[in-house]
């Protein structure tokens, strides 16, 4: 069974990591003194001394790999996450070596170049090994080996979503053997997965010991059975997962609090409610907006002249939008439409070939140059460089009733660009889909994510077929 082989596999992985670390360190010595130089000079520590250092380095790095979750199951872990953990462990290891060797032990004769070469070489060899291992495992899983057999207990939306994920990712090596449920007739199938019988059959299936995992996917109406099912599964020794049937309410990365031993699940985790994160993002916004204003000021001057000459009316158009914590503010844009009667522009948003848009305005909208004045909104603090795009109060009131989780977007500052926009969701596109991207951004915010979106905006976000 997989659960027995997994222990052997994990131990083998640790041994191989120890071997790679040792080889990388000694190889670094030879790279430094026999490839980059013509051999060790006078006063250079002999290679035997570096061999002795392995007594400290190899166990230390294995401990760091364990602490950085390098040895967590790899089936559903993305490759970039695994490689990041290797980099993280080696970076901590490099810092630790420098502190121990040069500050605590004061062994100044250990070559600093060897340590740096080891850092680069160990990351490269460990990462290459993991990539090869992944390809090997995917190959043998495609041939029917190293598979994990799972039984689902309960038919629900969560069960359907779980099955879809597994079928879409055969490289994980999961096989769903069937579903047990008290409300769905035996023989019913979903994407080829059959309902085998009632939940009561679990007590007869488990003793056969042919399963690697049990996934409890009960529907909300059956949660009174949860405690008993967990007890039955744990008594059998089979690894058990619980997949809740309220994923539409709980985000992908919920966080819990310990209230004197009582676990409390927070419905939504918003990283930007953290004061440190807010300050970091605001500093980035101020610096970015000032830089943007400085760089684009000649462009804005030319655009202002074109707008003024193209049609009568003001150069800057301001419109009320809803921002952070549902507070209204005036968002600035270069005017791209003919002057309309008071209140007329509030009735609808712009559609393709809208007659209200001027000739210059079409170009400005297609290239997003009409958005440049929002750099001043960012500087004022009404907006951010990156975030959900703000909407007019009229549409906010409409969508809050029609689209689930729509108001979540107002827990952060609206942005000049956003995750939805760089994925093509601009103009007259699905608001529901846009909100899905906005909520994902809000729940998964990092400075790195912001930088990624800004870079994507330069390559894909400015000119867009849906911008009109």
N, C-alpha and C positions, 0 to 999 in steps of 0.2 A: 504493500500500500504506500501511497505518497507520503503519508504522515511518518512512516518508518524511514523511507528513503530520504526525507527532508533533513533528518538529523545527521545522517551520513554526509549528505550534500553540504550542509552548513559547516560541518567539521572540516571537510575537504577544502571548502572555500577559505577557511581561516588558515589552513596549512599553506595553500597556494599564495595567499596574501603575504604570509610571513616570508615565503620563498622570494616573491617578487620584491618585497621591501629590502631584504638582505642583498639580493642581486643588484638592485638599483643603487644601493649605497656603495658597495664595493666597485661596481662599474663606474660610479662617479669618480672614485679615486683614480682609476686607470684613464678615464677621459681627461681628467685634470692634468695628470703628471706624465702620461705617455702619448696622448693625442694633441692636447693643447700645448704641452711643453715637451722637452726632450728627455724627460726622466726626473725623478725626485732629486732636488738639490741638497746641499748641506743644510742641516737643521730641520729637514722635513721628517715628520713622524713616519715610521715604517708602516707598511700596510697591516702588519699584525695588530697595531694599536687600533686601527679602524675596525678590524675584525672584533676586537674586544668591545668596541662601542655598540656593536650589534646587540649585545646583551641588554643594553638599555633601549636601543632604538626599536627593535622588532616588537617586543611586548608592548612598548609605549604606543606604537602606531596601531597595533591590533586593538588596543584599548580605545584609541581615538576613533577608529573605524566603527567600533561597537557603539561608542557614545554619539557618533554622528549618524547613526542608523544606516550604515552601509550594509549591514547584515539583515535588514528587514526583508520579508518576502518580495521577490522581484516581479511577480506576474503582472501586477497592475501598476507598478511604479514606472513613470515615464523615464526614458533614458536620460534626458537632461537633468532630471532631479537626482538620479543616481550619480551622474558625473559631478554634479554640484556638491554632493555629499563627500565624494572623494577629494575634490579640491578643498572643501572646508576642513576636512580632517588633516590634510597635508599642510595647509596654511597654519593651522593651530600647532601642528607638529614642528614646523619650521620655527615659529615664534618660541616654542618651548625649548628647542635645541639651542637657539641663540642665547636664551636666558640662562639655561643650565650650564652650557659649556663656557660661555664668555663672561657671564656675570656672577654665577654662583661658584662653579668649580675653578673659573679663571684659567681654563686650558686654552691659552691664546695660540698655541702651535697647531691646533686643528684648523685645517684649511677652510676658510670661509667660502672659497670657490667650490670646494667639494660639497659643502652643505647646500649651496644654491643649486648646483647641478643635480644633486640628489633630489631636491624638491621638484624640479622640472621633470626629471627622469621618472621618478616614482609616480607622479600624477599621470604622465603619458603611458607608462607600462600598465598601471592599474586600470586606467580608463580603457586602453586597448583590449586588455584581458576581459573586462566586463562587456564590451561591445561584441567580441568574438563569442563569449559565453551566451549572450542573448541570442545571437544568430543560431548558435548550435541548439539551444533549447527550443527555439521556434521551429527549427527543422525537424527535430525528433517528435515534437508535439504534432506537427502536420502529418506525421506517419503513425500517429496513434499511441505514442509513448509519453510518459511523464504527464499524464492527464489527471485532473482533480475531479472526482465525481461528487456532485452536489444534489441534495434533495431539497425542494422548496416545500415549506409547510405553510399553507395558506395561499389562496388566490386573491390577488389585489392589484391595484395600480402599481404598487411597488414591485410585485412579482413580475408583471409584464415589463416594466422598465428594466429590471435586473436581467431578465431573459434577453431583451433587446441588446443590452450592453455586452453580454457574453457572446451572443451570436455575431455582433459587429466586430468583436476583438478575439478571433480564434487563437491569436498568438498567446493569449493568457493561459490556454490549456485547460479551460473549465468545460465540464460536460454536465448539463442539467439532466438528471436521470428521470425526473418527473415531479409532479405536484400532488400534495395531499390537501384536500379541502372538503368541508362538510356541506357546502352549499352548491358546488358545481358537480354535475353528474360525471361519473367515471367514464373515461374515454374521450372527454372533451379535450381538444388540443389548442394550444396557442403557439404559433410559429413552429409547429412540429413537436412541441413538448406536451406530453399527455398527462391528464389528471388520473392518478393511479387509484385513488380511493379516498376514504375519509381520513381525518387527522388521527383517529383512533388506531389506524394501521401502523402508526409510527412505532409503537411498542413491539410490533412483530418484525418490522424491517430492521431496526437498530441492532438487535442481537446477531444478525447475519454478518455484521462488521464488513460490509462492502462499500461503505460510504467514507469519503474523506471529510465532508462538511455537511452541516445542516444549516440552511438559511431560513429563518423564521420570517415569513412575508405575509403575516396575517392582515386582513382588512381591519379597519378601525372597529367594526362591529364585533369582532371576535377577540378583542384584547383581554377579555376576562380569562381567556385560556392561556395567556402568555406565561404566567408564573409556573403553571403546571408543566407546560412544554419545555421551558428552560430546565426545570428539575429533571425531567425525563432524559433530555439530551445530555446534560452534564453527568448524569448517572451512567450513561453509556460510554462516556469518554470521547465521544465524537466532537470535533471542534464545531462550535455553534456561532452563527452570526445572527444579528437582528437587523432587519432592514425595515424601518418604520414606514407606515403608509400615510405619512403626512409630509412628504418631501416638497409639496407645493407650498408648505408653510415654513418649514425649517430650511435654511440655506445649506449649501454644500459644505460650508465650513462653520458650523455652529460652535459656540463656546459655552462652557459650563462654569458655574460657580459652586463652591463648596460652602453651603450654609450650615455650618456646624454638623457636618456629616450628611446633609441632605443635598443631593445633586440638583442644581437648578439650570435648566437649559434656556439660554437666551435666544429668543426667536430670530434675531438678526445681529450678526457681527459686523460692525462698521468701523474699520480701522481708523477712519478720520475723526472718530469721537475722542480718540486719544490726543491729549494736549500736545505731546511731543510730535506726533504725526501732523497735527494741524499746523504747528509752527514751522515744521520742515517744509510742508507744502506751500505755506504762505511765503516763506523766504524764496522758494523757487519761483513762485508766481510774480513776486515783486521784481526779482532779478530778470526773469524772462520777459516780463512786459516792458521793463525799461530798455532792455537790449532790443526787443522787437520794435519799439517805437523809434529808437535811434536808427536802426538799420532800414526800416521801411518808411521813414519820414519823407524821402524824395519820391517814393512811389505814391504815398498818400497825397502829396502835393499835386502830382500829375493827375491822379484819379479825381481829386477835388475839382480841378480845373475842367476836366472832361464832363463831370456831372453837372457843373454850373452852366457849361456851354450847351449841353445836350437838351435841356428842358428847363423851364422856369421853376423856381422853388429852392428850398434850402439844400445845402450840400449834405448835411448830416440829418439822418432820419432817426428819431428815437421812438421806441415803442415799449410799452409796459410789459414786463415779463415777471414770472414768479421764480424766486431764487431760493437760497438757503433758508430752511425753516418756514417755508411758504411766504416769505416776505417779498412784496413787489419791489421792483427797481426798473429803471429805464435803461434799456440796452441800446447802444449806439451802432449805427450802420451807415455806410454811404447810401444815399437815396438811389434806388434803382427803378422806381416807379413814377408815373405821372402823379401830380398832386390830386388827391381824391377828396370828395366832400367829407366833413368831420364824421367819424364813426364808420365810414364805408369800408375802410381797410380792415376793420375788426371782424367782418362777417365771415371771412374764409381765408385760408392760406393760399399761397401761390401754387398754381398747377402748370403743367406743360403748355407752352404757347399762350401764356396769360397775356391778354391785350394791355394790361396795365403796366407791364414791364417795358421800359425804354430800350432803345438799341444798345446804348452804353450799359444799361442795367443788365441786359442778358449776358454780356461779356463779364461784367463784375460778378454776377451770381455764379456763372459757370466756373470761373477761376477762384471764387471765394474772396476776391479782393474787397468786396463790399463789407466783409467781416472785420477788416483791419482796425476800425475805430474801437472795437471791443477790447483792444489792448489797454485802453484807458479805463474801461469797466474793470479789467483785471487789476490794474494799478490801484483803483479806488477800493477794491475788495468786494465788489458785487459779484464778480465772476472769478474763475480760475483758468489757467492754461488748458487744463484737461478736466473734463467732467461731463455729465449729461447735458444736452442742449436745453436751454430754458424755453418754456412755452408761455403763450399768452393766458391770462386769467380765464378767459372764456373757455378755452380748450382744456385747461386744467380741471375746471369744474365738470366738464363733460367726461373726460377720460378717467377721473378718479372714481366714477360710478361704473364705468364700462370695462376698465382694464385692471385686473388684479395686480396689486403691488405697485401701481402707478406712482403713488405718493412717496414711495421709498426714495425716488430720485432727488427729493427735496431735503434729504438728510445730509447732502454735501453741496458745495457751491457748484452752480452750473458752469460749463466749460466752453472755451472757444472751439475746442475739438473734443472728440470723445471716442470711446471704444466702438459705439454703434456707427459713428460717422466714418471711421477708417475702414469699416467693414461694409461700406456702401449703403448704409441705411440713412439716407438723406432725402429731403424733399417729400414727395408724395409716396412714401413707402410705409410698410406696416408699423403702426405705432406699438402694437403688442410685441413684435419682434425687437423693436428698438428698446423697449423697456427691459426685455430679457438681457440684452447686452449691457444696458445701464446698471441693472441690479448686479450683474456679474462683476462689473467694474467696481461698484461700491463695496461689495463684499470681499474683493480680492485686491484692493488697492495696495500698491507699494510705489516708492519713488521710481524703481526700475520699470514698473508697469507704465507710469506716466511718461518716462523717457521713451519707451517703446512706442507708445501712441503718438508722441510728438514726431518721432522719426518716420513712422508710418504715414503721418499726415503730409510730410514733405514729399513722399513718394507716391501716395495713393489718394490722399484726402483733399487736396486743393481743387483738382479738376475731377469732376464726377458727373456721370451721365444723369444722375437723379437731382442735380442741383440746377434749379430753374426758377 
